[in-house]
Amino acid sequence: MADAVRLRLLWLLLLLLPACTGQEINVSNRQPEGFAPWQETIPVYRIGPNDKLNIRFRLTPELNETALVAPDGSIAMRATGRVQVLGMSAAEAEGAIAQAALVVLRNPEVSVGFEDAAASQVFVGGMVRRAGAFPLTGRRGALEAVLLAGGFENEARMNEVVLIRRGPGNRPMLRTVNLQSFAASAATIDDVPLFPGDIIFVPRSRVAEVALWVDQTIGRTIPFSRAFSYSINRFPTGGGGL
């Protein structure tokens, strides 16, 4: 009896789908909570573990040195001891080092450069074969990052891939990218360029998402009027869920 009721409910939902959504299933692409509007700006590079920094003291060059960022995000220098620089821009690190150097210097003037940006990575997750972090060397596009992750799974929605990037004020921004045409032509020259810290999330195909949604609606008796949207909308700020 329970199986018969479940089957009727399933048929009812499938019959109602065209009436509720038009001729096809339209997945909402609204701005998820916690994400800033997208801006085409070059993000500031943020210091990470294993980065090698060139630190220069303009008035006391004898204190100049190269420092390796430790796994905990700190550097150790003769003039300052340990200073936490994880997630800072070069300008922010200059301020932190100058502040720490006040113990031994009157008016330190500090500059920070990168000898090796080892933490320059992009993160790829979702419907790819090998999710994870990948080095970003030179110019690399979103499709190339997906290929580094082993390519798309069969259920991947290639025409609406999610790109998350830190924008002005270090707030995360989100947009979607159509990689289907790039993948079909294998032309990566016009691919969307990536920057360190970018996150690529490949959602499921429309069919797979509808199947999951119907199953959850039946199994958990969620009201049918519940909004149907990207699973990315349920992720916490900062791109969790990869």
C-alpha positions in Angstrom: 0.0 0.0 0.0 2.8 2.4 1.0 4.6 1.6 -2.3 1.4 2.4 -4.3 1.0 5.8 -2.5 4.7 6.6 -3.2 4.3 5.7 -6.8 1.2 7.9 -7.2 3.0 10.8 -5.5 5.9 10.4 -7.9 3.7 10.4 -11.0 1.9 13.4 -9.6 5.1 15.3 -9.2 6.4 14.4 -12.6 3.1 15.5 -14.2 3.2 18.8 -12.3 6.8 19.6 -13.3 5.9 21.1 -16.7 3.1 23.2 -15.3 5.3 24.6 -12.5 8.4 25.3 -14.5 7.4 25.8 -18.1 8.5 23.7 -21.0 11.7 22.6 -19.3 13.3 22.5 -15.9 14.8 26.0 -15.2 17.4 25.9 -12.4 17.6 29.1 -10.4 20.9 31.0 -10.7 20.2 33.7 -8.1 23.0 35.2 -6.1 23.6 32.9 -3.1 23.6 34.5 0.3 27.0 35.6 1.5 28.5 36.3 -2.0 29.2 39.8 -3.3 28.2 40.8 -6.9 30.8 39.8 -9.5 33.4 42.4 -10.5 36.0 42.0 -13.2 38.9 43.0 -11.1 42.3 41.2 -10.7 42.3 39.8 -7.1 45.1 40.6 -4.7 47.5 37.6 -4.2 47.3 36.3 -0.6 50.4 34.9 1.1 50.2 31.1 1.8 52.4 28.3 3.2 55.7 27.7 1.3 55.7 31.1 -0.4 59.2 32.5 -0.4 59.3 36.2 0.5 62.0 38.8 -0.2 61.9 41.2 2.7 63.9 44.5 2.4 64.6 47.2 5.0 65.3 50.4 3.1 67.2 52.2 5.9 68.9 49.1 7.3 69.8 46.8 4.3 71.9 44.6 6.5 68.6 43.2 7.9 67.4 42.2 4.4 66.6 38.5 4.1 64.5 35.9 2.3 61.9 34.2 4.5 59.9 31.0 3.8 56.3 31.0 5.0 55.8 28.1 7.5 52.8 25.7 7.4 51.2 27.8 10.2 51.5 31.0 8.0 54.4 32.6 9.9 57.9 33.8 9.0 60.9 34.0 11.2 63.3 37.0 10.8 66.3 38.3 12.8 64.7 41.8 13.1 61.3 40.7 14.2 61.2 37.1 15.4 58.1 35.3 14.2 55.4 37.3 12.3 52.1 35.9 11.1 51.5 36.7 7.4 49.1 34.0 6.3 46.3 35.4 4.0 47.9 38.8 3.8 48.6 40.8 0.7 52.2 42.1 0.2 51.2 45.5 1.5 49.5 44.1 4.6 52.6 41.9 5.3 54.8 45.0 5.0 52.8 46.7 7.7 52.9 43.6 10.0 56.6 43.2 9.6 57.3 46.9 10.2 55.2 46.9 13.3 57.1 43.9 14.7 60.4 45.5 13.8 59.7 48.5 16.0 61.2 46.5 18.9 64.7 47.1 17.4 64.2 49.8 14.8 63.0 53.4 15.1 61.2 53.9 11.8 61.4 50.7 9.7 60.6 51.0 6.0 59.8 47.6 4.7 59.1 46.2 1.3 57.9 42.6 0.5 58.3 40.8 -2.8 57.7 37.2 -3.9 60.7 35.1 -4.9 58.4 32.0 -5.2 54.6 32.1 -5.0 54.3 28.4 -4.1 50.8 28.9 -2.7 49.5 30.0 -6.1 46.7 27.4 -6.5 43.2 26.9 -7.8 40.7 24.5 -6.3 38.4 22.3 -8.3 35.5 20.3 -7.0 32.1 18.9 -7.8 31.5 16.6 -10.8 35.1 16.1 -11.8 37.2 13.0 -11.6 39.9 14.2 -9.1 38.8 17.1 -7.0 41.6 19.0 -5.2 44.0 21.9 -5.3 46.2 22.4 -8.4 49.1 24.8 -9.0 48.4 27.8 -11.1 51.5 28.4 -13.3 51.3 31.1 -16.0 48.0 31.8 -17.7 45.5 29.0 -17.1 41.8 29.0 -17.8 38.8 27.4 -16.1 38.5 24.5 -18.6 42.2 23.8 -18.2 41.7 23.6 -14.4 38.9 21.0 -14.9 41.2 19.0 -17.2 43.8 19.0 -14.5 41.1 17.5 -12.2 40.7 14.6 -14.6 37.9 16.2 -16.7 34.1 16.2 -16.3 32.0 13.4 -14.9 29.2 12.1 -17.1 26.6 14.0 -15.0 28.5 17.3 -15.1 26.6 20.5 -16.1 29.3 21.9 -18.4 27.4 24.9 -19.4 26.9 26.3 -15.9 30.2 25.8 -14.0 30.5 27.9 -10.9 33.5 30.2 -10.4 34.2 31.7 -6.9 36.8 34.4 -6.4 37.8 36.7 -3.6 36.9 40.3 -4.6 37.4 43.8 -3.2 37.4 43.8 0.6 38.4 40.1 0.5 34.7 39.1 0.0 33.9 36.0 -2.2 32.1 36.6 -5.5 30.3 34.0 -7.6 29.5 33.7 -11.3 28.8 30.9 -13.7 30.9 30.0 -16.8 29.8 28.1 -19.9 32.6 25.6 -20.6 30.6 23.4 -23.0 31.6 25.3 -26.1 35.2 25.4 -25.1 35.2 21.7 -24.4 33.5 20.9 -27.7 36.0 22.9 -29.8 39.1 22.2 -27.5 39.9 25.9 -28.0 41.3 27.2 -24.7 42.6 30.4 -26.1 39.3 32.2 -25.2 38.9 30.3 -21.9 38.1 32.3 -18.7 41.4 33.1 -17.1 41.9 32.1 -13.4 43.7 33.8 -10.6 45.3 32.3 -7.4 42.7 31.2 -4.9 39.9 30.8 -7.5 37.5 27.9 -6.8 35.8 26.0 -9.6 32.7 24.0 -8.8 31.1 21.8 -11.4 27.4 21.1 -10.5 25.4 18.0 -11.6 23.5 17.9 -14.8 19.9 19.0 -14.9 18.6 15.4 -15.1 20.6 14.3 -12.2 19.6 17.3 -10.1 15.9 16.7 -10.9 16.1 13.1 -9.9 17.8 13.9 -6.6 15.2 16.6 -5.9 12.2 14.4 -6.6 13.7 11.7 -4.4 14.2 14.1 -1.5 10.7 15.5 -2.0 9.1 12.1 -1.8 11.3 10.6 0.9 11.3 13.5 3.2 7.8 14.8 2.4 9.1 18.3 1.7 6.4 20.7 0.3 6.4 20.7 -3.4 6.5 24.5 -3.5 10.0 24.5 -2.1 12.4 26.5 -4.3 14.6 24.4 -6.6 18.0 26.0 -7.0 21.7 25.3 -7.2 23.2 23.1 -4.5 25.9 25.9 -4.3 23.2 28.0 -2.6 23.5 25.8 0.5 27.2 26.2 0.8 28.7 28.4 3.5 30.5 31.6 2.6 34.0 30.9 1.3 33.1 28.1 -1.1 32.7 25.2 1.3 31.6 21.8 0.0 34.5 21.2 -2.4 
